[in-house]
Amino acid sequence: MEGARRVVQSASAARGATGRESARGARGRQVRGGGDPGNDRVGGHLARLSSISRCFWLGVFAAALGADAVGGDALKNADGSWKYSNHLVGETSPYLLLHAHNPVEWYPWGEEALARAKAEDKPIFLSVGYSTCYWCHVMERLVFSEPEIAAQMNASFINIKVDREERPDIDRIYMLATQLTTRHGGWPNSVFLTPDQEPFFAGTYFPPESLPGRPSFPQVLDFIRQRWQDQREQVLQIAARLTTAIRDLESGQQMAAVPPDSLLVARVLSAIQVRYDAINGGFGGAPKFPPSLRLEMLMATPERFADPQVQRIVLHSLERMAAGGIYDQIGGGFHRYATDAEWRVPHFEKMLYNQAHLVRLYLRAYELTGDDRWRWVAEDIFRFVAREMTGPEGAFYSALDAETEAEEGKYYLWTARDLENVLGHEIELFWSVYGSAAMPEGGGGVLYVKTPSAEAELRDRMEPLRQRLLAARAERLYPLLDDKVIAAWNGMMIEAYARGFAVLGDPAYRRAAERAADFALQHLRREDGGLWRVHRLGISRQEAYLDDYAFLARGLTALYRATGEARWLQAARELSAEMVARFWDQEVGGFFFTEASNALIVRSKFAQDSAMPSGNAVAAHALLDLAELTGQAHYRSRAVQILSAFGGAMWAQPTASVHLTAAVERHLQASLSAAALADAPADSLVSMRVELPAQQPVAGEAFAVAVHLDIRPGWHINANPPSGDLLIPTSLTLNADWPLDFARVHYPIGRSQTFPALAETLSVYEDQVALWADLSLPTAAAGTAGYLRFLVQYQACDEVRCLPPAELSQSVLVAVAP
């Protein structure tokens, strides 16, 4: 077990000053959550949650309580044996094994822990994390290793530890609880539940001692213990309301089914383009995650890619990512995301799924352009995966840690002296291509390419320098791997290698894909035909989820396309049949995330993309693959049912389900029938029109633009500012091909309207409303033309209900006066 502990301690990443990653969530506010940008659905329920829960919890720690964390003894005896062991010692997850010798009496999620909570009438403390989560490890070291804190936990709670990569179902449900109650999320996710698994209090990282604005974990434990003992009825009311909200969101039936059509595709493409960062590439501001699904959709057809604006968005983004510090300029492969808008300073964890996503993007760019720059990046990613993330039997490991010796990025950082010691007199040549971005804290810098054109021209001369630096870096303490084999992520990498062989013809890529596929079918296939989710230490375990079946089936169809070997197609068909039997919603279509036997508080069903495309989207693509490859219509019919089931949600939130929209486009292109391109669904409840000034704008001078909104009678949207901080305000965001020197949005005063069902008077917009923006373009824009991009975000409500937050977008070409 000691060896297992050493392996795990390297696995840490995905953090920030408060241990949270950023992702756009509820409209009009920033929801924190590690790579889950599809949580727009949360906003509507935030507005409807009763104030009972927020009034009960907000402000409870306003008084300074002054409790000090107590330092604990070392966790080992003098002879090196462990002082403590708990119920995690029999697990295989590196993350769970890290906690197996805490003084906390941890349980894995399961019947034993849940039954004990009911028998002893104790609340459950649920802690969810993963092996490359930096702040998860901080909490393990500073909080869960302290005997006195552990004694509090053991006395009053049943403590359950979950690896979110093994149990994404649990992670999803209780992350939603955290987002609903705190309006942010992240890991470690710390949630208190009733013995019936209903959440009533949530947070992320809690320190051992109180900090400004953040209570200590001992204070939280004492507070929850007292409320459970003295105010049980109120706690149970909160739990019931929160559980109802989660069930409403996760049931997958909030929006009406809408048949797929070409106007939906156009709407999504417009919404993607309006978010383009014309300065730095990608979309939006910091932190920046690689926009794999959006770029993939822009490159879906040669005809679309031929559009100069689309081509600029794609190639500019690919170039800036590959040149940035988010790309490991010495060893290859992408880090998970960048903390800055320029892609220069990353969080340093390397995830298998990022490599699979991004290598496909660069392969596609090479296919469409023939530019060897993109081929080189794809090959470099493959070299990294083969060297550092592939096991001896051909399966792919999950993640490479970000920290060594408890220091973020230490393995990857270079000082000027480090570089000079390795490169000697060639250092000037190196600096002619590369730059160094300073870390916010600590020494050393992150290498990035400051002149991509020079890098391409000097690549043959740069490569020996890179190899010398790689060899020197290999002498450092290596960040250890999370060597779990996850079915879904392996399916993604199988598809990537199969595409690599199809595009580049390198037989090594075919062998890599086939070895991994053989491993998956041998070690992750259950006797009953289903799949296991994970494999580690020779043990396969945990019933698989929709994602595992869908991604692996997609990988197998890609391997069949690349090789023509019938066994891969047969295996894909078998997995597809199992997927339908285990996850299909017989009532309204689409797939649930879990099997029916999964005994959680809700059976999730969703199509929003997160850090990865949704299982329903990948399943739709896999079924379309099988329809194309077999000619059997039932595969396409089921794919269309998925598209229809989530059609309303795609219309409401155009960029939340990009990969599923790509499946819509595939289906329409294959059909090319009048029925497929028929009438659009009912007009949107809100429509927009941009009004530009009659005269050409002059660079450096302010000018005004108006965005007119038409709202369907009987409906309204919230004014800005709204009547309460839980309501979603209507907002206007502007972006342009030039940096805007000045941009100020003016919102009109809302109309006060009383809603008897709510017993409230709210400030709203109805019928028609105009939002005005004052702009100024830089002097460098004089005599040029470019796009202004407008994004309106809102929530539509009638007298008794509110729909999920939605958005509208429009790009307008503007010619600037000379």
C-alpha positions in Angstrom: 0.0 0.0 0.0 2.9 2.4 0.6 3.9 2.1 -3.0 0.3 2.9 -4.1 0.4 6.0 -1.9 3.6 7.2 -3.6 2.1 6.8 -7.0 -0.9 8.8 -6.1 0.8 11.7 -4.5 2.1 12.9 -7.8 -1.4 13.1 -9.2 -2.5 16.7 -8.7 -3.7 19.5 -10.9 -6.8 21.4 -11.9 -6.6 24.2 -9.3 -6.7 27.8 -8.8 -6.4 30.2 -5.8 -9.5 28.6 -4.3 -9.2 25.2 -5.9 -11.8 25.8 -8.5 -11.8 25.9 -12.3 -13.9 28.2 -14.3 -16.6 27.4 -16.7 -19.6 29.4 -17.9 -22.6 28.4 -16.1 -25.9 30.1 -15.2 -26.5 33.0 -17.5 -25.5 36.3 -16.0 -23.1 34.8 -13.4 -19.9 32.8 -13.4 -20.4 29.2 -12.3 -17.2 27.5 -11.1 -16.8 23.9 -12.1 -13.9 21.9 -13.6 -14.5 21.9 -17.2 -18.3 21.6 -17.3 -19.3 24.5 -19.6 -22.7 22.9 -20.2 -24.3 24.0 -16.9 -26.5 26.8 -18.3 -29.4 24.6 -17.1 -28.5 25.6 -13.5 -29.5 29.2 -14.0 -33.2 28.7 -14.3 -33.4 26.7 -11.1 -31.3 29.1 -9.2 -34.0 31.6 -9.8 -36.7 29.3 -8.6 -35.1 27.8 -5.5 -36.9 29.0 -2.4 -35.1 31.5 -0.3 -35.5 29.1 2.6 -32.2 27.3 1.8 -30.2 30.4 1.0 -31.4 32.3 4.0 -30.6 29.4 6.3 -27.0 28.9 5.0 -25.8 32.3 3.9 -24.1 34.3 6.5 -23.9 31.6 9.1 -20.2 32.1 9.4 -20.3 35.9 9.6 -19.1 36.0 13.1 -15.4 35.2 13.8 -15.4 31.9 15.6 -11.7 31.7 16.1 -11.2 27.9 16.0 -7.6 26.8 15.3 -6.7 23.8 13.3 -4.6 21.3 15.2 -1.5 19.8 13.8 -1.4 16.0 13.8 1.3 13.5 14.4 2.9 11.7 11.4 0.7 9.1 9.9 3.4 6.4 10.3 4.8 4.5 13.2 8.5 4.4 14.1 8.9 1.1 12.1 7.4 2.7 9.0 4.0 1.0 9.3 0.8 3.0 9.0 -0.9 4.2 12.1 -4.3 4.2 10.5 -6.2 2.2 7.8 -9.8 2.6 6.7 -12.2 1.0 4.3 -10.4 2.3 1.2 -7.5 -0.1 1.5 -9.1 -2.6 -0.8 -9.7 0.0 -3.6 -7.7 0.3 -6.8 -8.2 4.0 -7.6 -5.0 6.0 -7.0 -7.1 8.9 -5.6 -8.9 6.7 -3.1 -5.7 4.9 -2.1 -4.2 8.3 -1.2 -6.8 8.5 1.6 -6.6 4.8 2.7 -4.4 5.7 5.7 -6.0 8.9 6.8 -7.3 8.8 10.4 -10.7 9.5 8.8 -12.9 6.4 8.7 -13.4 6.7 5.0 -15.8 4.4 3.1 -16.1 4.0 -0.7 -19.6 4.7 -2.0 -21.6 1.6 -1.4 -24.3 -0.2 0.5 -22.1 -0.6 3.6 -21.7 3.1 4.2 -25.2 4.0 3.2 -26.7 1.4 5.5 -24.6 2.6 8.4 -25.7 6.2 7.9 -29.4 5.1 8.2 -28.8 2.7 11.1 -26.9 5.4 13.1 -29.1 8.3 11.9 -26.0 10.3 10.9 -25.5 12.7 8.0 -23.1 11.7 5.3 -20.0 13.7 4.4 -19.3 13.1 0.8 -15.9 14.2 -0.6 -15.4 13.9 -4.4 -12.1 14.5 -6.1 -9.6 13.0 -8.6 -6.0 12.1 -8.8 -4.8 15.2 -10.7 -6.6 17.7 -8.5 -4.2 19.9 -6.6 -6.5 21.2 -4.0 -7.8 17.7 -3.3 -4.3 16.8 -2.2 -4.0 20.0 -0.2 -7.1 19.1 1.7 -5.9 15.5 2.2 -2.6 16.7 3.6 -3.8 19.6 5.8 -7.3 18.4 6.8 -7.9 14.7 6.4 -4.5 13.8 7.8 -5.2 15.6 11.1 -6.3 13.2 13.8 -8.3 15.8 15.8 -10.3 16.9 12.7 -10.7 13.2 11.8 -12.1 12.5 15.2 -14.8 15.2 14.6 -15.7 13.6 11.3 -15.8 10.1 12.7 -17.9 11.0 15.7 -20.7 12.8 13.8 -20.7 11.7 10.2 -20.4 8.7 7.9 -17.5 9.7 5.6 -17.5 8.7 1.9 -14.7 9.3 -0.5 -15.4 9.2 -4.3 -13.1 9.3 -7.3 -15.0 11.3 -9.9 -13.4 9.6 -12.8 -14.6 6.2 -11.5 -18.0 7.5 -10.5 -19.0 10.4 -12.9 -22.6 9.7 -12.0 -22.2 10.6 -8.4 -19.9 13.5 -9.3 -22.4 15.0 -11.7 -25.3 14.9 -9.3 -23.5 16.4 -6.3 -21.6 18.9 -8.2 -24.9 20.2 -9.4 -26.0 20.4 -5.7 -22.9 22.6 -5.0 -23.6 24.8 -8.0 -27.2 25.3 -7.0 -26.4 26.2 -3.4 -23.2 28.3 -3.8 -23.3 29.4 -7.5 -19.9 27.9 -8.2 -18.3 24.5 -8.1 -15.0 22.7 -8.2 -12.9 20.0 -6.6 -12.6 18.8 -4.0 -16.4 18.8 -3.8 -17.5 18.7 -0.2 -21.2 17.8 0.2 -23.3 16.9 3.3 -26.2 14.5 2.7 -29.0 13.0 4.6 -28.9 9.2 5.1 -31.3 9.1 2.1 -28.5 10.7 -0.1 -30.2 14.1 -0.3 -27.8 17.0 -0.2 -28.4 20.0 2.1 -25.0 21.8 2.4 -22.1 22.0 0.0 -18.8 23.7 -0.7 -15.4 23.0 -2.2 -12.1 23.3 -0.4 -12.2 24.1 3.4 -8.9 24.8 5.2 -7.9 23.5 8.6 -8.0 27.0 10.0 -10.4 29.8 9.1 -9.4 32.3 6.5 -11.0 35.7 5.6 -14.4 34.8 4.0 -13.8 31.0 4.4 -14.6 29.0 7.5 -12.3 26.2 8.7 -13.4 22.7 8.2 -13.7 22.1 11.9 -16.1 25.0 12.1 -18.2 23.6 9.2 -18.3 20.2 10.9 -19.5 21.7 14.2 -22.1 23.8 12.4 -23.5 20.9 10.5 -23.6 18.7 13.6 -25.5 21.3 15.5 -28.0 21.9 12.8 -28.6 18.2 12.2 -29.2 17.8 16.0 -31.2 20.9 16.7 -32.9 22.0 13.4 -33.5 18.7 11.7 -36.8 19.6 10.2 -35.4 22.7 8.5 -32.4 20.7 7.2 -34.7 18.1 5.7 -36.8 20.8 4.0 -33.7 22.2 2.4 -32.6 18.7 1.3 -36.0 18.0 -0.2 -36.1 21.3 -2.2 -32.6 20.8 -3.4 -33.2 17.2 -4.4 -36.3 18.2 -6.3 -34.4 20.9 -8.2 -31.7 18.4 -9.1 -34.3 15.9 -10.3 -36.0 18.5 -12.5 -32.7 19.4 -14.1 -31.3 15.9 -14.5 -34.4 14.2 -15.8 -33.7 15.3 -19.3 -37.3 16.3 -19.9 -37.4 20.0 -19.3 -37.6 21.0 -22.9 -39.9 19.7 -25.6 -38.8 17.4 -28.4 -38.0 19.3 -31.6 -37.2 17.6 -34.9 -33.7 18.5 -36.2 -33.3 21.0 -39.0 -30.8 23.1 -40.8 -31.7 26.3 -39.1 -30.6 24.8 -35.8 -27.2 24.1 -37.4 -26.9 27.7 -38.7 -27.9 29.1 -35.3 -25.2 27.1 -33.5 -22.5 28.1 -36.1 -23.4 31.7 -35.6 -23.3 31.4 -31.9 -19.8 29.8 -32.1 -18.4 32.5 -34.4 -19.7 35.4 -32.3 -17.5 34.3 -29.4 -14.3 34.3 -31.4 -11.3 36.0 -29.7 -9.8 37.8 -32.7 -6.7 38.8 -30.8 -5.6 35.5 -29.1 -7.6 32.8 -30.9 -10.1 30.5 -29.3 -13.3 31.8 -27.7 -13.9 34.1 -24.8 -11.4 35.2 -22.1 -9.3 33.5 -19.4 -9.3 30.8 -18.3 -9.2 29.2 -21.7 -9.9 25.6 -22.4 -9.1 24.2 -25.9 -12.3 24.6 -27.9 -12.0 21.3 -29.6 -15.7 20.7 -30.4 -16.3 24.2 -31.8 -13.3 24.1 -34.0 -14.2 20.5 -35.1 -17.6 21.7 -36.2 -16.2 24.6 -38.1 -14.0 22.1 -40.0 -16.8 19.6 -40.6 -17.0 20.2 -44.3 -14.5 21.5 -46.9 -17.2 23.9 -48.1 -17.6 25.6 -44.7 -13.9 25.7 -44.2 -13.5 27.5 -47.5 -15.3 30.5 -45.9 -12.4 33.0 -45.1 -13.9 34.0 -41.8 -14.2 30.4 -40.7 -10.7 29.6 -41.9 -9.3 32.5 -40.0 -11.0 31.5 -36.7 -9.8 27.9 -37.0 -6.2 28.4 -38.2 -5.6 31.3 -35.9 -6.8 29.4 -32.9 -4.8 26.3 -33.8 -1.7 28.3 -34.3 -2.0 30.2 -31.0 -2.7 27.1 -29.0 0.2 25.2 -30.5 2.5 28.2 -29.9 1.4 28.8 -26.3 2.6 27.5 -23.0 -0.5 25.3 -22.9 1.4 23.1 -25.4 4.5 21.4 -23.9 7.1 22.9 -26.2 9.7 20.4 -25.1 7.9 17.1 -24.7 4.8 17.5 -26.7 1.2 17.2 -25.7 -1.3 19.7 -24.4 -1.8 20.7 -20.8 -5.5 20.9 -19.7 -6.2 24.6 -20.0 -4.6 28.1 -19.9 -5.0 30.5 -17.0 -4.6 33.5 -19.3 -6.2 34.7 -22.5 -2.9 34.3 -24.4 -2.6 30.6 -23.8 0.8 31.0 -22.2 0.5 29.9 -18.6 -1.3 26.6 -18.1 -2.5 24.4 -15.4 0.0 21.7 -16.0 -1.9 18.4 -15.8 -2.1 16.4 -19.0 -5.3 14.5 -19.6 -5.6 11.7 -22.1 -8.9 13.0 -23.4 -7.3 16.4 -24.3 -4.7 14.6 -26.4 -7.4 12.6 -28.2 -9.5 15.7 -28.9 -6.6 17.9 -30.1 -4.8 15.4 -32.2 -7.9 15.0 -34.3 -8.2 18.7 -34.8 -4.7 19.1 -36.1 -5.1 16.0 -38.3 -8.3 17.6 -39.8 -6.5 20.9 -40.4 -3.7 19.0 -42.2 -6.3 17.2 -44.3 -8.0 20.5 -45.3 -4.9 22.6 -45.9 -2.0 20.2 -46.6 0.1 22.5 -44.3 2.9 20.5 -42.6 2.7 22.7 -39.5 -0.5 20.9 -38.4 0.9 17.5 -39.3 3.9 18.1 -37.1 1.7 19.0 -34.1 -0.4 15.9 -34.5 2.7 13.7 -34.8 4.2 15.4 -31.8 1.1 14.6 -29.7 1.2 11.0 -30.8 4.9 10.8 -29.8 4.1 12.1 -26.3 1.2 9.7 -25.8 3.2 6.7 -27.0 6.2 7.7 -24.8 4.4 8.7 -21.6 0.7 7.6 -21.5 0.7 4.1 -23.0 1.0 1.0 -20.9 2.9 -2.1 -21.7 -0.2 -4.0 -23.0 -1.2 -1.1 -25.2 -3.9 0.5 -23.1 -3.8 4.3 -22.4 -3.3 5.8 -19.0 -5.6 8.6 -17.8 -3.5 11.6 -16.7 -0.1 12.9 -15.9 0.2 15.0 -12.8 1.0 18.7 -12.6 3.0 19.0 -9.5 6.3 17.5 -8.2 7.4 18.0 -4.6 4.1 19.9 -4.0 5.1 22.6 -6.5 2.8 23.4 -9.5 4.5 22.9 -12.8 8.0 22.4 -11.4 8.8 19.7 -13.9 8.1 21.9 -16.9 9.6 25.3 -15.8 12.9 26.7 -17.0 15.1 29.6 -15.8 17.4 31.3 -18.2 20.4 29.7 -16.4 18.8 26.2 -16.8 18.5 26.8 -20.5 22.0 28.2 -21.0 23.5 25.3 -19.1 22.0 22.9 -21.5 22.2 24.8 -24.8 25.4 26.7 -24.3 26.3 29.0 -27.3 23.1 27.9 -29.1 21.0 29.8 -26.6 20.6 32.8 -28.9 19.2 30.6 -31.6 16.7 29.2 -29.1 15.6 32.7 -28.0 15.1 33.7 -31.6 12.1 31.4 -31.6 11.0 30.9 -28.0 9.9 33.2 -25.2 9.4 32.6 -21.5 6.2 33.5 -19.6 6.6 34.1 -15.9 4.6 32.1 -13.4 2.4 34.1 -11.1 4.3 32.6 -8.1 7.7 30.9 -7.8 10.6 30.9 -10.1 11.1 29.7 -13.7 9.0 30.3 -16.7 6.8 28.6 -19.2 8.2 28.2 -22.7 6.1 29.4 -25.6 6.8 30.1 -29.3 7.0 33.9 -29.8 7.4 33.7 -33.6 5.5 30.7 -35.1 6.7 31.5 -38.6 10.4 31.4 -37.5 9.7 28.2 -35.6 8.4 26.5 -38.7 11.3 27.7 -40.8 13.9 26.6 -38.2 12.3 23.4 -37.0 15.1 21.2 -38.3 17.6 23.3 -36.3 15.3 23.5 -33.3 14.6 19.8 -33.0 18.1 18.9 -31.6 17.8 21.6 -29.1 14.4 20.3 -28.0 15.8 16.8 -27.6 18.6 18.1 -25.4 16.2 19.9 -23.2 14.0 16.9 -23.0 16.9 14.7 -21.9 17.9 17.3 -19.3 14.3 17.5 -18.1 14.1 13.7 -17.8 16.7 14.0 -15.0 14.2 15.9 -12.8 11.7 14.2 -10.5 9.0 13.0 -12.8 5.3 13.7 -12.1 3.8 10.3 -11.8 0.9 8.9 -13.8 -2.6 8.1 -12.8 -2.4 4.8 -14.5 -6.1 3.9 -14.5 -7.4 2.7 -17.8 -10.8 4.3 -18.4 -13.0 2.7 -21.1 -14.4 6.0 -22.5 -11.1 7.8 -22.7 -9.4 4.8 -24.3 -12.2 4.8 -26.9 -11.4 8.4 -27.7 -7.7 7.7 -28.1 -8.4 4.6 -30.3 -10.4 6.8 -32.6 -7.6 9.4 -32.7 -4.9 6.8 -33.6 -7.2 5.2 -36.2 -7.7 8.7 -37.7 -3.9 9.2 -37.6 -3.4 6.0 -39.6 -6.1 7.0 -42.1 -4.7 10.5 -42.7 -1.0 10.0 -42.3 -0.6 6.3 -43.2 1.9 5.5 -40.4 1.5 1.8 -39.5 2.6 2.5 -36.0 -0.7 4.4 -35.5 -2.7 1.4 -36.7 -0.8 -0.9 -34.3 -1.4 1.5 -31.4 -5.2 1.7 -32.1 -5.5 -2.1 -32.5 -3.5 -2.9 -29.3 -5.7 -0.6 -27.3 -8.9 -2.0 -28.8 -7.8 -5.6 -28.1 -7.0 -4.6 -24.5 -10.4 -3.0 -24.1 -12.3 -5.9 -25.5 -10.3 -8.4 -23.5 -10.1 -6.7 -20.1 -13.1 -4.2 -20.0 -15.8 -6.5 -21.5 -17.9 -8.3 -18.9 -19.2 -11.8 -19.2 -22.8 -10.6 -19.7 -21.7 -8.5 -22.7 -21.5 -5.2 -20.9 -18.4 -3.1 -20.0 -16.4 -2.3 -17.0 -15.5 1.4 -16.5 -11.9 1.1 -15.2 -9.0 -1.3 -15.1 -6.0 -1.0 -12.8 -3.6 -3.3 -11.0 -5.0 -6.2 -13.0 -8.6 -5.6 -11.8 -11.5 -4.4 -13.9 -14.4 -2.8 -11.9 -17.3 -0.4 -11.8 -20.2 -0.9 -14.2 -19.7 1.3 -17.2 -21.7 4.4 -18.2 -23.2 5.6 -21.4 -20.0 7.4 -22.3 -17.9 4.2 -22.1 -20.1 2.4 -24.6 -20.5 5.3 -26.9 -16.8 6.4 -27.0 -15.6 2.8 -27.4 -18.1 2.0 -30.1 -17.0 5.2 -32.0 -13.4 4.2 -31.7 -14.1 0.8 -33.1 -16.0 2.2 -36.1 -13.1 4.5 -36.8 -10.7 1.6 -36.6 -12.9 -0.4 -39.1 -12.9 2.6 -41.5 -9.2 2.8 -41.3 -8.4 -0.9 -41.6 -11.4 -2.6 -43.2 -11.2 -5.4 -40.6 -14.7 -6.7 -40.0 -14.0 -7.7 -36.3 -14.0 -4.1 -35.3 -17.3 -3.4 -36.9 -18.8 -6.4 -35.3 -17.6 -5.4 -31.9 -19.0 -1.9 -32.4 -22.4 -3.3 -33.3 -22.4 -5.5 -30.2 -21.6 -2.6 -28.0 -24.3 -0.5 -29.7 -26.9 -3.2 -28.9 -25.8 -3.3 -25.3 -25.9 0.5 -25.1 -29.5 0.5 -26.3 -30.6 -2.3 -24.0 -29.0 -0.7 -20.9 -29.5 3.1 -21.3 -32.3 3.9 -23.8 -35.2 6.0 -22.6 -38.3 4.0 -23.8 -40.7 6.9 -23.2 -39.2 9.9 -24.9 -36.0 8.7 -26.6 -32.4 9.5 -25.9 -30.0 7.8 -23.5 -29.8 7.9 -19.7 -26.3 8.2 -18.3 -26.6 5.2 -16.0 -28.3 1.8 -16.1 -31.7 1.6 -14.4 -30.3 -0.4 -11.5 -28.2 2.6 -10.4 -29.7 3.6 -7.0 -29.0 7.3 -6.8 -31.4 10.1 -6.2 -31.9 10.7 -9.9 -31.2 8.9 -13.1 -29.4 11.5 -15.1 -30.1 12.2 -18.8 -28.4 15.1 -20.6 -26.8 16.2 -23.9 -24.7 19.2 -22.8 -21.0 19.0 -23.6 -18.5 19.5 -20.8 -14.8 19.0 -20.9 -15.8 16.1 -23.2 -18.7 15.7 -25.6 -21.9 14.3 -24.0 -22.6 10.6 -24.2 -25.8 11.2 -26.1 -23.9 13.2 -28.7 -21.2 10.5 -29.1 -23.9 7.8 -29.2 -25.7 9.6 -32.0 -22.5 9.8 -34.0 -21.7 6.1 -33.3 -25.2 5.2 -34.5 -24.8 7.3 -37.6 -21.4 5.6 -38.3 -23.1 2.2 -38.1 -25.9 3.3 -40.4 -23.4 4.4 -43.0 -21.2 1.3 -42.6 -24.0 -1.3 -42.5 -26.8 0.3 -44.5 -29.2 -0.6 -41.8 -31.9 2.0 -41.2 -32.6 1.3 -37.6 -29.3 2.8 -36.5 -30.2 6.1 -38.2 -33.7 6.0 -36.8 -32.5 5.7 -33.3 -29.9 8.5 -33.8 -32.7 10.8 -35.1 -34.7 10.0 -32.0 -31.8 11.3 -29.9 -31.6 14.5 -32.0 -35.3 15.1 -31.6 -35.4 14.4 -27.9 -32.8 17.1 -27.2 -33.9 19.5 -30.0 -35.6 22.0 -27.8 -32.6 22.2 -25.5 -30.3 22.8 -28.4 -32.4 25.6 -29.7 -32.5 27.3 -26.2 -28.7 27.0 -25.6 -27.0 26.9 -29.0 -23.4 26.3 -27.8 -24.2 23.9 -24.9 -24.5 20.8 -27.2 -22.2 21.5 -30.1 -21.2 17.9 -30.7 -24.9 16.8 -30.9 -25.5 19.6 -33.3 -22.7 18.2 -35.4 -24.6 14.9 -35.5 -27.7 16.9 -36.6 -25.7 18.2 -39.5 -24.4 14.7 -40.4 -27.9 13.4 -40.5 -29.2 16.2 -42.6 -26.4 15.9 -45.1 -27.0 12.2 -45.4 -30.7 12.7 -45.9 -30.9 15.7 -48.2 -34.6 15.3 -48.3 -37.3 17.9 -48.1 -38.5 16.5 -44.9 -35.0 16.9 -43.3 -34.9 20.6 -44.2 -38.5 21.3 -43.5 -40.1 24.0 -41.4 -38.2 25.2 -38.4 -39.7 24.9 -35.0 -41.8 27.8 -33.7 -40.1 31.2 -33.7 -37.9 31.9 -30.8 -39.6 33.7 -27.9 -37.0 36.5 -28.3 -35.5 37.7 -31.5 -32.8 40.3 -32.1 -31.8 42.9 -34.7 -28.6 45.0 -34.7 -28.9 48.7 -35.8 -25.6 50.4 -36.9 -25.1 54.1 -37.4 -25.9 55.5 -40.8 -22.4 56.9 -41.2 -19.2 54.8 -41.3 -17.6 54.7 -37.9 -14.3 56.6 -37.6 -11.5 54.9 -35.7 -10.8 56.5 -32.4 -14.2 58.2 -32.2 -17.1 56.9 -30.2 -20.2 55.7 -32.0 -23.4 54.0 -30.9 -25.1 50.7 -31.9 -28.4 49.4 -30.8 -29.6 45.8 -30.3 -33.4 45.6 -30.6 -35.2 42.7 -28.9 -38.7 41.5 -29.8 -40.3 39.5 -27.1 -43.3 37.3 -27.7 -46.6 38.5 -26.1 -47.3 36.9 -22.8 -43.6 36.4 -22.1 -40.9 38.6 -20.4 -37.2 38.7 -19.7 -35.5 40.1 -16.6 -34.3 43.7 -16.7 -30.7 44.6 -16.0 -30.2 45.0 -13.1 -32.7 42.3 -12.1 -34.9 42.5 -9.0 -32.9 40.0 -7.0 -29.4 38.5 -7.1 -30.8 35.0 -7.9 -32.5 36.2 -11.1 -30.8 36.0 -14.5 -30.3 39.5 -15.9 -30.6 40.3 -19.6 -27.0 41.0 -20.8 -25.3 42.2 -24.0 -21.6 41.2 -24.7 -19.6 42.6 -27.6 -16.6 41.3 -29.4 -14.8 42.4 -32.5 -11.9 41.7 -34.9 -10.2 44.7 -33.4 -9.5 45.3 -29.7 -12.2 47.7 -28.6 -10.8 50.8 -27.0 -14.1 51.6 -25.3 -17.4 49.7 -24.9 -20.2 50.6 -22.6 -23.6 49.0 -22.6 -26.7 50.9 -21.6 -29.7 49.0 -20.3 -33.2 50.6 -20.2 -35.2 50.7 -17.0 -37.4 47.7 -16.7 -41.2 47.7 -16.2 -42.5 46.7 -12.7 -44.8 43.8 -13.0 -46.6 41.9 -10.2 -46.7 38.1 -10.4 -49.5 36.7 -8.1 -48.1 33.2 -8.3 -44.8 34.4 -6.9 -46.3 37.1 -4.7 -43.5 39.3 -6.0 -43.1 42.4 -8.2 -40.2 42.2 -10.6 -38.5 44.5 -13.1 -38.8 43.0 -16.5 -38.6 43.8 -20.3 -41.7 43.0 -22.4 -42.7 43.4 -26.1 -39.8 45.5 -27.5 -36.7 46.8 -25.9 -33.5 48.3 -27.2 -30.0 47.8 -25.6 -27.5 50.5 -26.6 -23.7 50.2 -26.6 -21.1 53.0 -27.1 -18.0 51.8 -28.9 -14.7 53.1 -30.0 -12.3 51.3 -32.4 -8.5 51.6 -32.3 -6.8 54.0 -34.7 -5.2 50.9 -36.4 -8.7 49.9 -37.6 -8.9 52.9 -40.0 -9.7 51.9 -43.6 -10.2 48.2 -42.7 -13.3 46.0 -42.5 -14.1 43.4 -39.8 -16.9 41.9 -37.8 -18.6 43.2 -34.7 -20.1 40.3 -32.7 -23.1 40.7 -30.4 -24.3 38.1 -27.8 -27.5 38.6 -25.9 -28.1 36.3 -22.9 -31.5 36.2 -21.2 -34.1 34.0 -19.5 -37.7 34.0 -20.7 -40.6 33.6 -18.3 -44.3 33.8 -18.4 -46.7 34.2 -15.5 -46.0 30.8 -13.9 -42.7 29.4 -15.3 -39.2 30.3 -16.4 -37.4 28.5 -19.2 -33.7 27.7 -19.0 -31.4 30.6 -19.8 -30.9 31.1 -23.6 -28.9 33.3 -25.9 -29.0 35.0 -29.3 -26.0 36.1 -31.4 -25.3 38.0 -34.5 -22.2 39.1 -36.4 -22.2 42.3 -38.5 -19.5 43.3 -41.0 -18.4 46.9 -40.4 -16.3 49.0 -42.8 -14.3 51.7 -40.9 -13.7 55.1 -42.5 -10.2 55.6 -43.9 
